[in-house]
Amino acid sequence: MTDSAESQVYLARHGQTAYNHEGRFQGQQQIPLDDTGRAQARELAERAAPHGFRALWTSPLLRARETADAVAARTGLVPVEDARLMETDAGDWTDRYFAEVRAEAEQLFDAFAAAQPGFAFPGGESFAEQEVRVEAALADVLIGELPALVVCHGMVIRAAMHRRMGPRGLSFTRVANAGLVPLDPQAAEQADIGGGAQTTPS
């Protein structure tokens, strides 16, 4: 895993879903893009095309796969699914509204919203556990064909950048839907991420 390899990898958050819009935990459910998300995916494909990506990786969750398919239609690349790129398992909070959870467990919800490294979803996955699997997936991306685009989720991007930047990486906790983030930390800090409105990863 070299600096030159990391400079050739970009992470893209999937387009918007109804759950993003409503403030609701999707976790690892198969939630499709909404109309806005489909438009965002097409816009992402246009922004991705000039990079000349030679590999396209994606989370198998529907919202990511639909986004990757839009990129594939524009670039001719074949998406490679990797389950290690899935969003955090939200456990007992899956399918629940943010406001409802926060009313019941304010401190724990705030730890999630702040992406505190020690956070774990009740009955689900911890951010630390997610970081381990995400890093293993990215290690395979980095030794594969480059440049590469990885279509994934908000908390996957958080995990990748936290591993590389420490506390500074938490600025990537709320990447816009269809935002495009360089994996290289220096490039990421200067990048125009683009995408839609910033919605809380879920």
SETIKOL-361427 format. One record per residue (C-alpha): y negated, x negated, z; residue number from 1. Coordinates in steps of 0.1 Angstrom, whole numbers, m for minus. Example, Ala and Ser with C-alpha at 12.3 -4.5 7.8 and 13.67 -1.06 7.14 Angstrom:
// SETIKOL-361427
SITE  north   east     up  num
SITE     45   m123     78    1
SITE     11   m137     71    2
***
This chain:
// SETIKOL-361427
SITE  north   east     up  num
SITE      0      0      0    1
SITE    m30    m19    m12    2
SITE    m67    m12    m13    3
SITE    m66    m12    m51    4
SITE    m39     14    m51    5
SITE    m58     36    m27    6
SITE    m88     35    m50    7
SITE    m67     52    m76    8
SITE    m56     82    m56    9
SITE    m76    114    m50   10
SITE    m69    143    m27   11
SITE    m78    179    m38   12
SITE    m79    209    m15   13
SITE    m65    241    m30   14
SITE    m87    269    m42   15
SITE    m98    297    m19   16
SITE    m74    324     m7   17
SITE    m80    357     10   18
SITE    m70    342     43   19
SITE    m97    314     39   20
SITE   m123    341     32   21
SITE   m112    363     61   22
SITE   m108    335     87   23
SITE    m71    338     92   24
SITE    m43    313     98   25
SITE    m20    308     67   26
SITE      0    280     81   27
SITE     30    274     58   28
SITE     31    309     43   29
SITE     32    314      6   30
SITE     m4    328      1   31
SITE    m18    330    m35   32
SITE    m53    321    m46   33
SITE    m78    349    m48   34
SITE   m101    354    m78   35
SITE   m126    330    m65   36
SITE    m98    304    m58   37
SITE    m85    307    m93   38
SITE   m119    300   m107   39
SITE   m123    271    m84   40
SITE    m90    257    m95   41
SITE   m101    258   m131   42
SITE   m134    240   m122   43
SITE   m113    214   m103   44
SITE    m92    208   m134   45
SITE   m124    201   m154   46
SITE   m137    177   m128   47
SITE   m103    160   m126   48
SITE    m98    155   m163   49
SITE   m122    126   m168   50
SITE   m104    105   m142   51
SITE    m74    101   m165   52
SITE    m48    109   m139   53
SITE    m13     99   m149   54
SITE      5    116   m120   55
SITE      0    150   m103   56
SITE     15    156    m69   57
SITE     13    189    m50   58
SITE     23    208    m19   59
SITE     49    234    m27   60
SITE     29    262    m10   61
SITE     17    287    m35   62
SITE    m20    282    m31   63
SITE    m16    245    m38   64
SITE      9    249    m66   65
SITE    m14    275    m84   66
SITE    m42    250    m81   67
SITE    m20    222    m94   68
SITE     m9    244   m123   69
SITE    m45    248   m133   70
SITE    m49    210   m134   71
SITE    m16    207   m153   72
SITE    m28    232   m179   73
SITE    m59    211   m185   74
SITE    m44    176   m183   75
SITE     m8    181   m196   76
SITE      6    165   m164   77
SITE     38    179   m147   78
SITE     32    187   m110   79
SITE     56    170    m86   80
SITE     62    190    m54   81
SITE     65    173    m21   82
SITE     71    194     11   83
SITE     55    166     32   84
SITE     21    176     17   85
SITE     23    211     32   86
SITE     m4    225     56   87
SITE      2    222     93   88
SITE     28    247    107   89
SITE      5    271    126   90
SITE     34    283    148   91
SITE     25    314    169   92
SITE    m10    315    154   93
SITE      4    322    118   94
SITE    m11    353    102   95
SITE    m36    358    130   96
SITE    m74    360    127   97
SITE    m95    331    140   98
SITE   m117    354    161   99
SITE    m87    370    178  100
SITE    m71    337    187  101
SITE   m104    322    200  102
SITE   m109    352    222  103
SITE    m75    346    238  104
SITE    m75    308    239  105
SITE   m110    295    235  106
SITE   m105    259    245  107
SITE    m73    255    224  108
SITE    m89    271    194  109
SITE   m120    249    197  110
SITE    m97    218    198  111
SITE    m82    230    165  112
SITE   m116    237    150  113
SITE   m128    202    160  114
SITE    m96    186    146  115
SITE    m89    169    179  116
SITE    m62    143    173  117
SITE    m41    155    203  118
SITE    m41    192    191  119
SITE     m8    210    186  120
SITE     m3    246    175  121
SITE     16    267    201  122
SITE     51    270    188  123
SITE     42    249    157  124
SITE     32    214    147  125
SITE      9    189    162  126
SITE    m17    170    141  127
SITE      1    138    151  128
SITE     33    150    136  129
SITE     16    161    105  130
SITE     m1    127    101  131
SITE     33    110    101  132
SITE     48    132     73  133
SITE     16    131     52  134
SITE     14     93     54  135
SITE     51     90     43  136
SITE     43    112     13  137
SITE     12     92      4  138
SITE     32     60      6  139
SITE     54     73    m22  140
SITE     23     84    m42  141
SITE      9     49    m38  142
SITE     39     31    m52  143
SITE     42     56    m81  144
SITE     23     60   m113  145
SITE    m14     56   m109  146
SITE    m41     69   m110  147
SITE    m27    100    m91  148
SITE    m41    133    m80  149
SITE    m26    150    m49  150
SITE    m33    187    m45  151
SITE    m29    197     m9  152
SITE    m46    214     21  153
SITE    m76    209     43  154
SITE    m56    195     73  155
SITE    m36    172     50  156
SITE    m69    157     39  157
SITE    m80    155     75  158
SITE    m47    137     84  159
SITE    m50    112     55  160
SITE    m86    103     63  161
SITE    m81    102    100  162
SITE    m54     76     95  163
SITE    m77     55     74  164
SITE   m111     60     91  165
SITE   m104     69    127  166
SITE   m130     92    142  167
SITE   m152     88    111  168
SITE   m125    106     92  169
SITE   m131    138    111  170
SITE   m161    144     88  171
SITE   m134    155     63  172
SITE   m121    182     86  173
SITE   m138    209     65  174
SITE   m135    199     29  175
SITE   m146    227      5  176
SITE   m119    246    m13  177
SITE   m112    227    m46  178
SITE   m130    197    m32  179
SITE   m120    163    m46  180
SITE   m117    134    m21  181
SITE   m110     97    m29  182
SITE    m83     83     m6  183
SITE   m102     51     m4  184
SITE   m125     54     27  185
SITE   m155     36     12  186
SITE   m154     57    m19  187
SITE   m149     89      1  188
SITE   m180     83     22  189
SITE   m201     82    m10  190
SITE   m183    108    m31  191
SITE   m197    141    m43  192
SITE   m167    162    m31  193
SITE   m177    193    m50  194
SITE   m158    226    m48  195
SITE   m168    259    m32  196
SITE   m180    269      2  197
SITE   m166    250     32  198
SITE   m139    272     48  199
SITE   m120    263     79  200
SITE    m85    249     70  201
SITE    m58    272     81  202
***
